[in-house]
Amino acid sequence: MDENTISQVVKDELCTGCGTCIALCPKEAIKLTIDEKKAFTFQN
């Protein structure tokens, strides 16, 4: 397995794209980008 692989554990129906998870992540491993076609997408 690739060392940088992180599985997505977001329940799409619960995510509002507010970014709270980014602020709370102690390792700064979550990034949120705005994709005009898909709204919010997460990058690791």
MARMI-487600 format. One record per residue: residue number from 1; chain; x, y, z of N, C-alpha, C, O in turn. Coordinates in nm, 3 decimals, padded with zeros to 5 digits. Layout:
N
<n = NUM; chain = A; n_x = X; n_y = Y; n_z = Z; ca_x = X; ca_y = Y; ca_z = Z; c_x = X; c_y = Y; c_z = Z; o_x = X; o_y = Y; o_z = Z> $
...
***
This chain:
44
<n = 1; chain = A; n_x = 00.084; n_y = -00.118; n_z = 00.000; ca_x = 00.000; ca_y = 00.000; ca_z = 00.000; c_x = 00.088; c_y = 00.124; c_z = 00.000; o_x = 00.191; o_y = 00.129; o_z = 00.067> $
<n = 2; chain = A; n_x = 00.048; n_y = 00.223; n_z = -00.074; ca_x = 00.121; ca_y = 00.348; ca_z = -00.081; c_x = 00.118; c_y = 00.419; c_z = 00.055; o_x = 00.013; o_y = 00.427; o_z = 00.118> $
<n = 3; chain = A; n_x = 00.230; n_y = 00.468; n_z = 00.097; ca_x = 00.241; ca_y = 00.532; ca_z = 00.228; c_x = 00.150; c_y = 00.654; c_z = 00.241; o_x = 00.103; o_y = 00.684; o_z = 00.351> $
<n = 4; chain = A; n_x = 00.123; n_y = 00.724; n_z = 00.132; ca_x = 00.043; ca_y = 00.846; ca_z = 00.136; c_x = -00.105; c_y = 00.822; c_z = 00.111; o_x = -00.180; o_y = 00.918; o_z = 00.095> $
<n = 5; chain = A; n_x = -00.148; n_y = 00.697; n_z = 00.107; ca_x = -00.288; ca_y = 00.668; ca_z = 00.080; c_x = -00.372; c_y = 00.688; c_z = 00.206; o_x = -00.344; o_y = 00.629; o_z = 00.311> $
<n = 6; chain = A; n_x = -00.473; n_y = 00.771; n_z = 00.193; ca_x = -00.567; ca_y = 00.793; ca_z = 00.303; c_x = -00.706; c_y = 00.766; c_z = 00.248; o_x = -00.744; o_y = 00.822; o_z = 00.145> $
<n = 7; chain = A; n_x = -00.781; n_y = 00.682; n_z = 00.317; ca_x = -00.915; ca_y = 00.653; ca_z = 00.268; c_x = -01.011; c_y = 00.763; c_z = 00.314; o_x = -00.998; o_y = 00.819; o_z = 00.422> $
<n = 8; chain = A; n_x = -01.107; n_y = 00.791; n_z = 00.228; ca_x = -01.205; ca_y = 00.894; ca_z = 00.258; c_x = -01.308; c_y = 00.840; c_z = 00.356; o_x = -01.363; o_y = 00.732; o_z = 00.334> $
<n = 9; chain = A; n_x = -01.332; n_y = 00.912; n_z = 00.462; ca_x = -01.429; ca_y = 00.870; ca_z = 00.562; c_x = -01.533; c_y = 00.980; c_z = 00.583; o_x = -01.573; o_y = 01.008; o_z = 00.696> $
<n = 10; chain = A; n_x = -01.576; n_y = 01.040; n_z = 00.475; ca_x = -01.675; ca_y = 01.147; ca_z = 00.480; c_x = -01.809; c_y = 01.091; c_z = 00.435; o_x = -01.819; o_y = 01.028; o_z = 00.330> $
<n = 11; chain = A; n_x = -01.911; n_y = 01.115; n_z = 00.515; ca_x = -02.046; ca_y = 01.080; ca_z = 00.473; c_x = -02.099; c_y = 01.201; c_z = 00.397; o_x = -02.129; o_y = 01.305; o_z = 00.456> $
<n = 12; chain = A; n_x = -02.109; n_y = 01.186; n_z = 00.266; ca_x = -02.146; ca_y = 01.298; ca_z = 00.180; c_x = -02.273; c_y = 01.369; c_z = 00.225; o_x = -02.284; o_y = 01.491; o_z = 00.214> $
<n = 13; chain = A; n_x = -02.369; n_y = 01.292; n_z = 00.275; ca_x = -02.495; ca_y = 01.354; ca_z = 00.315; c_x = -02.482; c_y = 01.439; c_z = 00.441; o_x = -02.570; o_y = 01.519; o_z = 00.471> $
<n = 14; chain = A; n_x = -02.373; n_y = 01.421; n_z = 00.515; ca_x = -02.351; ca_y = 01.499; ca_z = 00.637; c_x = -02.253; c_y = 01.615; c_z = 00.618; o_x = -02.249; o_y = 01.706; o_z = 00.700> $
<n = 15; chain = A; n_x = -02.175; n_y = 01.612; n_z = 00.512; ca_x = -02.074; ca_y = 01.714; ca_z = 00.489; c_x = -02.137; c_y = 01.838; c_z = 00.427; o_x = -02.204; o_y = 01.830; o_z = 00.324> $
<n = 16; chain = A; n_x = -02.114; n_y = 01.954; n_z = 00.490; ca_x = -02.166; ca_y = 02.081; ca_z = 00.437; c_x = -02.056; c_y = 02.164; c_z = 00.374; o_x = -02.082; o_y = 02.271; o_z = 00.318> $
<n = 17; chain = A; n_x = -01.931; n_y = 02.116; n_z = 00.381; ca_x = -01.819; ca_y = 02.190; ca_z = 00.325; c_x = -01.776; c_y = 02.307; c_z = 00.412; o_x = -01.714; o_y = 02.401; o_z = 00.362> $
<n = 18; chain = A; n_x = -01.807; n_y = 02.302; n_z = 00.541; ca_x = -01.778; ca_y = 02.414; ca_z = 00.631; c_x = -01.629; c_y = 02.427; c_z = 00.664; o_x = -01.584; o_y = 02.536; o_z = 00.699> $
<n = 19; chain = A; n_x = -01.553; n_y = 02.318; n_z = 00.655; ca_x = -01.410; ca_y = 02.323; ca_z = 00.682; c_x = -01.372; c_y = 02.299; c_z = 00.827; o_x = -01.254; o_y = 02.311; o_z = 00.861> $
<n = 20; chain = A; n_x = -01.467; n_y = 02.267; n_z = 00.913; ca_x = -01.436; ca_y = 02.242; ca_z = 01.054; c_x = -01.336; c_y = 02.129; c_z = 01.069; o_x = -01.248; o_y = 02.136; o_z = 01.155> $
<n = 21; chain = A; n_x = -01.347; n_y = 02.026; n_z = 00.988; ca_x = -01.256; ca_y = 01.912; ca_z = 00.997; c_x = -01.112; c_y = 01.955; c_z = 00.969; o_x = -01.018; o_y = 01.900; o_z = 01.027> $
<n = 22; chain = A; n_x = -01.094; n_y = 02.052; n_z = 00.881; ca_x = -00.961; ca_y = 02.102; ca_z = 00.849; c_x = -00.900; c_y = 02.169; c_z = 00.971; o_x = -00.783; o_y = 02.146; o_z = 01.004> $
<n = 23; chain = A; n_x = -00.979; n_y = 02.252; n_z = 01.038; ca_x = -00.931; ca_y = 02.323; ca_z = 01.156; c_x = -00.899; c_y = 02.228; c_z = 01.271; o_x = -00.811; o_y = 02.257; o_z = 01.352> $
<n = 24; chain = A; n_x = -00.968; n_y = 02.116; n_z = 01.279; ca_x = -00.951; ca_y = 02.022; ca_z = 01.390; c_x = -00.846; c_y = 01.914; c_z = 01.365; o_x = -00.807; o_y = 01.844; o_z = 01.458> $
<n = 25; chain = A; n_x = -00.801; n_y = 01.898; n_z = 01.242; ca_x = -00.705; ca_y = 01.793; ca_z = 01.209; c_x = -00.567; c_y = 01.830; c_z = 01.262; o_x = -00.508; o_y = 01.928; o_z = 01.215> $
<n = 26; chain = A; n_x = -00.513; n_y = 01.754; n_z = 01.359; ca_x = -00.385; ca_y = 01.790; ca_z = 01.419; c_x = -00.265; c_y = 01.772; c_z = 01.325; o_x = -00.160; o_y = 01.830; o_z = 01.350> $
<n = 27; chain = A; n_x = -00.279; n_y = 01.695; n_z = 01.221; ca_x = -00.169; ca_y = 01.669; ca_z = 01.127; c_x = -00.179; c_y = 01.751; c_z = 01.000; o_x = -00.096; o_y = 01.736; o_z = 00.910> $
<n = 28; chain = A; n_x = -00.279; n_y = 01.838; n_z = 00.990; ca_x = -00.302; ca_y = 01.919; ca_z = 00.870; c_x = -00.306; c_y = 01.832; c_z = 00.744; o_x = -00.248; o_y = 01.868; o_z = 00.641> $
<n = 29; chain = A; n_x = -00.374; n_y = 01.718; n_z = 00.754; ca_x = -00.379; ca_y = 01.621; ca_z = 00.646; c_x = -00.500; c_y = 01.638; c_z = 00.555; o_x = -00.514; o_y = 01.567; o_z = 00.456> $
<n = 30; chain = A; n_x = -00.588; n_y = 01.733; n_z = 00.587; ca_x = -00.709; ca_y = 01.752; ca_z = 00.509; c_x = -00.703; c_y = 01.888; c_z = 00.441; o_x = -00.670; o_y = 01.989; o_z = 00.503> $
<n = 31; chain = A; n_x = -00.735; n_y = 01.889; n_z = 00.312; ca_x = -00.744; ca_y = 02.014; ca_z = 00.238; c_x = -00.878; c_y = 02.016; c_z = 00.166; o_x = -00.923; o_y = 01.912; o_z = 00.116> $
<n = 32; chain = A; n_x = -00.939; n_y = 02.130; n_z = 00.159; ca_x = -01.068; ca_y = 02.144; ca_z = 00.094; c_x = -01.053; c_y = 02.241; c_z = -00.022; o_x = -01.004; o_y = 02.353; o_z = -00.006> $
<n = 33; chain = A; n_x = -01.093; n_y = 02.196; n_z = -00.139; ca_x = -01.088; ca_y = 02.284; ca_z = -00.256; c_x = -01.229; c_y = 02.298; c_z = -00.312; o_x = -01.313; o_y = 02.210; o_z = -00.297> $
<n = 34; chain = A; n_x = -01.252; n_y = 02.409; n_z = -00.376; ca_x = -01.382; ca_y = 02.433; ca_z = -00.438; c_x = -01.371; c_y = 02.399; c_z = -00.585; o_x = -01.292; o_y = 02.457; o_z = -00.659> $
<n = 35; chain = A; n_x = -01.453; n_y = 02.303; n_z = -00.627; ca_x = -01.460; ca_y = 02.261; ca_z = -00.767; c_x = -01.597; c_y = 02.307; c_z = -00.817; o_x = -01.699; o_y = 02.261; o_z = -00.767> $
<n = 36; chain = A; n_x = -01.599; n_y = 02.395; n_z = -00.915; ca_x = -01.725; ca_y = 02.453; ca_z = -00.961; c_x = -01.825; c_y = 02.348; c_z = -01.008; o_x = -01.946; o_y = 02.370; o_z = -01.000> $
<n = 37; chain = A; n_x = -01.777; n_y = 02.235; n_z = -01.057; ca_x = -01.866; ca_y = 02.131; ca_z = -01.105; c_x = -01.918; c_y = 02.042; c_z = -00.993; o_x = -02.031; o_y = 01.994; o_z = -00.998> $
<n = 38; chain = A; n_x = -01.835; n_y = 02.021; n_z = -00.890; ca_x = -01.870; ca_y = 01.927; ca_z = -00.784; c_x = -01.889; c_y = 01.994; c_z = -00.649; o_x = -01.910; o_y = 01.925; o_z = -00.550> $
<n = 39; chain = A; n_x = -01.884; n_y = 02.124; n_z = -00.643; ca_x = -01.891; ca_y = 02.199; ca_z = -00.517; c_x = -01.761; c_y = 02.180; c_z = -00.441; o_x = -01.658; o_y = 02.231; o_z = -00.485> $
<n = 40; chain = A; n_x = -01.761; n_y = 02.109; n_z = -00.328; ca_x = -01.642; ca_y = 02.094; ca_z = -00.246; c_x = -01.580; c_y = 01.957; c_z = -00.267; o_x = -01.652; o_y = 01.857; o_z = -00.274> $
<n = 41; chain = A; n_x = -01.449; n_y = 01.951; n_z = -00.278; ca_x = -01.379; ca_y = 01.824; ca_z = -00.287; c_x = -01.265; c_y = 01.824; c_z = -00.187; o_x = -01.203; o_y = 01.928; o_z = -00.162> $
<n = 42; chain = A; n_x = -01.237; n_y = 01.710; n_z = -00.131; ca_x = -01.129; ca_y = 01.696; ca_z = -00.034; c_x = -01.006; c_y = 01.640; c_z = -00.102; o_x = -01.017; o_y = 01.556; o_z = -00.191> $
<n = 43; chain = A; n_x = -00.890; n_y = 01.687; n_z = -00.061; ca_x = -00.764; ca_y = 01.637; ca_z = -00.112; c_x = -00.680; c_y = 01.592; c_z = 00.006; o_x = -00.686; o_y = 01.651; o_z = 00.114> $
<n = 44; chain = A; n_x = -00.601; n_y = 01.487; n_z = -00.016; ca_x = -00.509; ca_y = 01.445; ca_z = 00.090; c_x = -00.370; c_y = 01.448; c_z = 00.039; o_x = -00.276; o_y = 01.416; o_z = 00.112> $
***
